[in-house]
């Protein structure tokens, strides 16, 4: 009986830690004051990297739209790394004023493509490196807003990546997850003075610092390259700014099978960095600054959907036990219910006003199937994952 109680206490403590973390930053995000944009005295030169892998169906449209920036044309170059693109696609892309670098890797990763591109480009020519996925489309004023953030002294900036498609229930659920992440791990963190988390695209860096990190490391074989860049920048003392109103539109996964593949890669990267932070070098984790420690803490968090389901299951189980034992005070049940409601509240705070209510409600029927695939992804993930799992995309906004 004592062993059972200890197990219950450990489980509830872990869930409390998870949900406490989420609710603190979800509440903080409500109170963030956004700085106003002002005319800058200097305009930086941007290198916009777009690594592509077999994304012929979407990359032409994305390049065409990303060239429409309200920013001096001579101050930004789109550098497209064409990995396994068809000849027709490359020929079509060559008609645009962009730089095309042809790469054919046996094992392709985003970081490997970016490293390859950095090694081909001249030193001391660009000021800012901006990373986009092949499906990403920037709002027309994005470069001005990012330039403003660099003018304020930041050397690492994350734009607001948001959904460009809500055409399936899976895509809507993916969009919901992204917006909750944005609120908790970016808006909420900046509200409390901590570094924003990177996402993987729509992120900008001081060019020379970024090049030094990418070129002088083995990051190209790392499927969680954004986590590695994040921790290395934090080690150098650089905090990440989050621009909530600088939108980069991103295709959300449209089927549960693709979502499972994507989440397997994400969770594997999380496991990998949990080991790196807490097993391989715990002293560095503890003594490398608050934002670095916070990044390490994030690797210990459960996926939010799993967290919500677990607290609901525990509430039900606790209620059954306490009813069976004829207890008058449903202490454990109420505690589990409180965790469930706090978890739900953190989601609601992150999602409020971000997506059309009718779209959110229409996705409810798809939740059980998506949860099933998320649990499968969780079970399939592993901390020694090395292979990059590509997420196929093909949506073109009308």
N, C-alpha and C positions, 0 to 999 in steps of 0.2 A: 504493500500500500504506500509506503514511504517513497519507493522508487517511482511509482506511478505519479505521485504528487510532484516529485522533482521534475519528471518529464513534462508534466503539464506546466509547471512554473517556467521551465526553460523555453517551451514553445510559446507561451504567452509573452514572455519577456522579449523574445526575438520579434514576434509580431508587433509588440508595442514599440520597439525600436524602429521598425520599418514604418509604421503608420505615424508615429510621432515625428519622424523625419519629414514625411510627406506633408503633414498638416502644418508644421511650422513654416515651411517654405511656401506652401500654398497660401497661407494667411499673409505672409510677408509680401507676396507678389501683388496683393491688392493695393498696397500702399507705396509701390515704387513711383517715384516722381521722374518723369522722362525729361531729359534735357532738351531744350529747343535748338533747332538747327540755325546756325548763323553762317553768313558768307565767310568762306575761308580765304586766307591770304595766299595759299599755294595749292596747286592741284598736282597730285601725284600721278606717276605713270603706272598703269595697272597691267600685269600679266594675268590674263584670265585662262586658267588651265581647265580644259574639258577632256578628261580621259574617257575614251569610249571602248567598248568591247561588244562587238556583234550587235550594235544598236542602230542599224541602218534605218529602221522605220521611224525614228524620232529625232535623230541628231540634226538633220537638215533643218527641220522646223525650229528647233531650239537655237541653232546658230543664227538663223535669219532674225529671230525675235530678240536675241541678246545683243545684236548689233545696233539696236535702236535706242541705245542709251543716250540720255540728255547730258552728255559729257563730251569734251573735245575728242574728236575721232583720232587725233594723232597721239592721244595720251592713254589709249588702251589697245591692247592686242589680244585677240582670242587665239590661244594656242591649243589646237585640237590634236590629241594623240590618238591616231587611228590604229586600233589594235583589232585585227581580223574584221575590218570593214570590207564590203564589196567594192570592186573597181568602179561601178556606176556611182556609188555613194561618194567615193573620193573625188571622182570627176566633177560631180555636182558641187561638192564642197569647195573645190578649187576655184569656182566662179565667185566666191565671196572673198572679201578682203580680210582673210585670216591666215594664220600660220598653221600648216598641216605637217605633222611629224608622223611618219609611218613606223609602226612598231609591230613586231610579230613575236610574242613571247610564248614559250611552251607552257608556262604557268603564269597566267595573267593576274595582276593585282593593280588596284588603283595607285598605290604608292609606287609600284615599279614603273608605271607609265609616267607619273609625275617626276620621279627621279631621272628617268630617261630624258624627259623634256628639259629639265633644269640643266642637265649636262650639255645640251645642245645650244643653249641660249647664252648671250654674252653677260659677263659680270657687270655690276654697277650701271645697268641700263634701266631696270625696273625698280620701282619703289615698293609696290604692293603685289603680293601673290594672292589671287582669289581663286578658290577651288569650287568648281561646279560639277555636278553629274551631267551625263549626256541628255537627260530629260529636263534639267532645271531651266527655268525661264525667270530672269530677273525683272523686277518692276523697272520702269524706264529711268527712274531717278536713283537707282541703287548705288551706282558708283559715287555720286555726289554725297550720299549719306555716309558711305563707308569712308570716303575721303575726309569728311568732317570728323569722324571718330578718330582717325589717325591724326588729324590736326589737334585734337584734344589730348594727344599724348599716348593713345593706345597703340599697341603693335600686334594685337590679336583681337579680331572682331568676328562675332557670329551674327549673321543676318537671321531674320525670322523666316524659317522654312515652313511653308504651309501647302496645303493640298491644292493641286490644280484639277483634280478629278474626284467626283463623288458619285460615280456611276454604278457602283455595286455596294452591297452591304459591307463586304470586306474592306473596300476602299474607304468607306465612311468610318469604320471602326479604326482603321489605320490612321486616318486623319484625326480622329478623336484622341488617340494615343499620342500623336505628335503634338497636338495643342496642349494637352495636359503636361507633357514633358517640357514644352516651352515655358509654361507658367511656373512650374516647380523648379526645374533645374537651370533655368535661365533668368526669367523675370524675378522670381523669388530670391535667387542667389544674389543677383545684383542689388536687390533692395536691401540686403543685409551686408553688402560690401564684399561679397565673395565672388570669385571668378565664375563666369558663365561656363556651362559645359558646351563642348563642341558637338556638332551633329554628324559631320562627315562631308557636307557640302554647304555652299553658301557661307563659307568661312574664309577670312582674309588675314594675311600675316605680313609683317615687315619682310620684304623679299630676301634681304641678306641673311636674316636670322633663320627664316624658313629654309632657305637653300642649304645653309650650314647643317641644320638638323637632318634634312632629307638625304643630302648627298653623303655626309660623313657618318652614316649609320647603316644598319641592316634592316631598316624599316620596310624595305620593298617586299619582304616576304611575310609581312605581318597583316593578317586580315582585319585587325582592329587599329588601323593606322591613325585614326583620329584620336583615340585614347593615348597612343604613344606620343603624338605631337603635343597633345594637351599636357601630359605630365612633364615633358621635356621643357615646354615653355614655362610651366609653373616652377620647375627647378631653376630656371634662369631668372625667376622673379617677375614674370610677365602675367598680368591678370587679363582675362578675356572680357571685353565689353559685349553686351547684347543689344542689338538694335531691333526693338519690337516692331517698329513701323517700316522696316526695310525688308520688303517681301521678296522671297525667292520661291517660286512655285515649283512644286515637286510632285511627280506622279506617285500616287499611293497604290500599293499592291492590290490587284483586282480579284485574286482568287486565294482561297485558304491554303492551297498547295504551295504557292509562291510565298505566301506569308510565313509558312512553316520553314521554308528554306532560309528566308531572310532572318527570322528570329533565331534559328539555329546558329547562324553566324554571329549574331549580336550577343547571344547568351554565352557562346563559346569564348568570345573576346572578353566578356565580363569575368568568366571563370579564370581565364588566363591572367587577367590583371589582378584579380583577387589573390591569386597565388603569388604574383610578383610583389604586390604591396605588403601582404600580411605574412607571407611565409619566407620568401627569399630575402627581403630587406625591410623588416618591420621597424628598425631604428630610423631609417631614412624616412619612412612613412610618418612616423611620429614627430620627427624634428625638422621637417622640410617646409613648415609653414601651414597656416590654417587652410588655405585653398587646396593645397596638395593633400593634406590629411582628409579634407572633405571629398576630394576626388576618389581617394582610397575607400572612404566609407560607402560611396555609391556602389562600389563593386560588391558590397555585402547585401544589397537590397534585392528582394524578390521582385520578379515582374509584377506589375501592379494588378493585372487581371487575376493572376494566381493568388495574390494577397487578398483580394476581395472575396474570391471563392472560398479560400481557406477560413477566413473569419466567419463567413456565413455558415460553413459546415460546422465549425467549432461551436457557434452559437446554437445550432440545432442539436448537436450531440450533447452539449452541456445542459440544455433544457431537458432533454430526454433523461439524462442521469439524475438531475435534480428533482424531476417529477417522480421518477422511480423510487428515489430515496425519501420522498415526502418532506423535502426541505421547505421551510416557510420563506427563507430568504434566498433568492436565486442569484447569489453573488457572482458566481462564475459566468452564468448566463448573461447577466447584465453587463459584466465586464467585456465579454466577447461581443455582445451587441453594440456596446459603446465603440469598440475597435472597428466594427463593421461600418457604423454610421460615420465615424471620423474618416475612414478610408473613402467612403462615398462622398463625403463633404469635400475632401481634397480634390477629388475628380471634378466635382461640380464647380468649385472655385476656379480650377484650371480651364474648364471648358466654357464657362459663362460668357456668352456673347461672341464666341469664336466661330461657331458653325450654325447654320439654319436649324431651328428646332425640329422642323418636319423631317429633315435628313437624319438627325440624331435618332428620332423615334422610329424611323423606318428601318434602322439598322439593328434594332433590338432582337428581331427574329433570328438574325445571323450570329448572335453572341454564343450560343451553345457550341455550334460547329467550330467557330473561331477559337473558343477556349480549348476544345479538344486538340486542335492543331498546335496551339500554344504549349499545352502540356507535352505533346509529342516533341516539339522543338526543345523544350526544357530537358527532356529525358535523353534526346539525341546529342545534345551539346556536350563538349568536352574541353578541358583546359589546355590540351595540347593540339588543338585545331590549327593547322597550318595552311590548308588549302582555302583559297578564296571561293566563296559560294556566290556565284553571280545571280543578281536579281533581274530577270528579264522585264523590260518595259516597252510598251508600244502605244501609249495613249497620246493623241495629238488634240490639244484644245481647239475648239472651233472659233 
